[in-house]
Amino acid sequence: MKTKLLIILFLLCAEVLVAQNTPLKREVRAAWITAVYGLDWPKTKANNAEGIRKQKQELLDILDQLKMANFNTVLFQTRTRGDVIYQSNLEPYNSILTGKVGGNPGYDPLAFAVEECHKRGMECHAWIVAIPLGNRTHVKALGNHSVTKKRPKITVAYKREYFLNPGNPDTKKYLMEITREVIQHYDVDGVHYDYLRYPEKSPQFPDRNEFRKYGNGRDINQWRRDNITEIVRYIYNGVKALKPWVKVSTSPVGKFDDTTRYSSGGWNAYDAVKQDVVGWLGEGIQDQIYPMMYFKGNNFYPFALDWKEQSNGRQVIPGLGIYFLDPKEGNWHIDEVNKQIHFSRNIGLAGEAHYRVKYLMDNVQGLYDLLAEDLYRTPALPPATPWLDNVAPTAPKNLLESKDAEGYVHLSWEAATDNDSQNAPMYVVYGANTSPVDTTNPANIIAQRVQGTTFTYVSLFPWNRKTHFAVTAIDRYGNESEAVQMGQ
């Protein structure tokens, strides 16, 4: 009876909140851009100059649409199944780019994605599929480029597919090699790991030799959980040693474990795929998690609350299964996603992520319009990560304004300074029609992640033109300075 009452309260709370939407200034608004099989991108092969142009433009169209709806985070698929979409010394280019395994598309898609995300004030996280390597057909197509050929000792075949073996200590080193290549060569804001887990329902996974060698008296299920945790720990520490501001996240199974409020039905991260995510959060070896909460009703609300209660202050961003809005997938009603976003905000989660971007671009059941015109109607900054750095930059100084004959407003200011010697501060520009500009109001954000100390403002609509401006400095950890206002 108690459980039923709690669930009813969750649903009532979510319904009431539909009429009480107040956009937040700090919130992750993320979308997964899926490259595998060209599900979201690309549709065109980059085999010539025109193909390259079209392939790039497809991505720009997606990023422009996300920007117009005030998204601030892109989870860009970077490694798929033992192949990649960037110039790598470890694994070949995915054939989706050119139609040929290892085919060079004539540009670097990851470098292009990072640059274009940053131009639009959005973070770009490299989405890395960790353990699965693909089915037999896929691995055969990779030939000698496949890790199964180059590093056979860390791979296993299981149920007609291939996997990295989490029980081999060298697996974590290989995944860190891939990670190091990405974060050293690209200015990504995060590394995001998918399928960092054992296959589901895999008691016969072929790791008995490793268990005999490394088990040290543990139950095999606990040993397997420890193996995944050790990979998470090794990568997290490795990333922080190289670039401490780069966020490390995973997309675990959406239910950690059964709760006293509601049963997971035996399908959860802890038991089914050996992800001790609460342990990772407690140890502080995750900056964010994006649990795949592709559920509705009672299968969402209790587990969202459970993640919040066990987050240890780290950022929980539920992954929403918006593909289920498609009549071919699940034909959910759009109110399901609407309520989930309101509920997540109400209990203090760090934002939400949408799987996949195609369904945003297709505006399935009007979801894109709902976000752009209501739920995300004002910009938002990604939440800060104070456990990494909590010192804000100094405030910029001497904000000056000039106007040209075409009506453009040119702003300039004196640079701020920050305690992070590796990164110069970026800037957030605010505008309003009253002075001083209220920098706590997200509706006043004009631009974020501005590089340098100048900005040109133009309003396409005269009735929306801002007359007063302010600028703050912000660092790679999300710490924001006090504002400099006009005339200060």
Stockholm file with secondary structure:
# STOCKHOLM 1.0

chainA/1-488         MKTKLLIILFLLCAEVLVAQNTPLKREVRAAWITAVYGLDWPKTKANNAEGIRKQKQELLDILDQLKMANFNTVLFQTRTRGDVIYQSNLEPYNSILTGKVGGNPGYDPLAFAVEECHKRGMECHAWIVAIPLGNRTHVKALGNHSVTKKRPKITVAYKREYFLNPGNPDTKKYLMEITREVIQHYDVDGVHYDYLRYPEKSPQFPDRNEFRKYGNGRDINQWRRDNITEIVRYIYNGVKALKPWVKVSTSPVGKFDDTTRYSSGGWNAYDAVKQDVVGWLGEGIQDQIYPMMYFKGNNFYPFALDWKEQSNGRQVIPGLGIYFLDPKEGNWHIDEVNKQIHFSRNIGLAGEAHYRVKYLMDNVQGLYDLLAEDLYRTPALPPATPWLDNVAPTAPKNLLESKDAEGYVHLSWEAATDNDSQNAPMYVVYGANTSPVDTTNPANIIAQRVQGTTFTYVSLFPWNRKTHFAVTAIDRYGNESEAVQMGQ
#=GR chainA/1-488 SS CHHHHHHHHHHHHHHHHTTCCCCCSBCEEEEEECCGGGSSSCCSCCSSHHHHHHHHHHHHHHHHHHHHTTCCEEEEEEECSSCBSSCCSSSCBCTTTTSSTTCCCSSCHHHHHHHHHHHTTCEEEEEEECSEEEEHHHHHHHGGGSHHHHSGGGEEEETTEEEECTTSHHHHHHHHHHHHHHHHHSCCSEEEEESCSCCSSCTTCSCHHHHHHHCTTCCHHHHHHHHHHHHHHHHHHHHHHHCTTSEEEECCBSCCSCCSSSCCTTCCHHHHSCCCHHHHHHHTCCSEECCEECCCGGGTHHHHHHHHHTSTTSEECCEECGGGGSTTTTCCCHHHHHHHHHHHHHTTCCEEEESCHHHHHTTGGGHHHHIIIIITSSCCBCCCCTTTCCCCCCCCEEEEEEECTTSCEEEEEECCCCSCTTSCCEEEEEEESSSSCCTTCGGGEEEEEECSSEEEECCSSGGGCCCEEEEEEECTTCCBCCCEETTC
#=GC SS_cons         CHHHHHHHHHHHHHHHHTTCCCCCSBCEEEEEECCGGGSSSCCSCCSSHHHHHHHHHHHHHHHHHHHHTTCCEEEEEEECSSCBSSCCSSSCBCTTTTSSTTCCCSSCHHHHHHHHHHHTTCEEEEEEECSEEEEHHHHHHHGGGSHHHHSGGGEEEETTEEEECTTSHHHHHHHHHHHHHHHHHSCCSEEEEESCSCCSSCTTCSCHHHHHHHCTTCCHHHHHHHHHHHHHHHHHHHHHHHCTTSEEEECCBSCCSCCSSSCCTTCCHHHHSCCCHHHHHHHTCCSEECCEECCCGGGTHHHHHHHHHTSTTSEECCEECGGGGSTTTTCCCHHHHHHHHHHHHHTTCCEEEESCHHHHHTTGGGHHHHIIIIITSSCCBCCCCTTTCCCCCCCCEEEEEEECTTSCEEEEEECCCCSCTTSCCEEEEEEESSSSCCTTCGGGEEEEEECSSEEEECCSSGGGCCCEEEEEEECTTCCBCCCEETTC
//
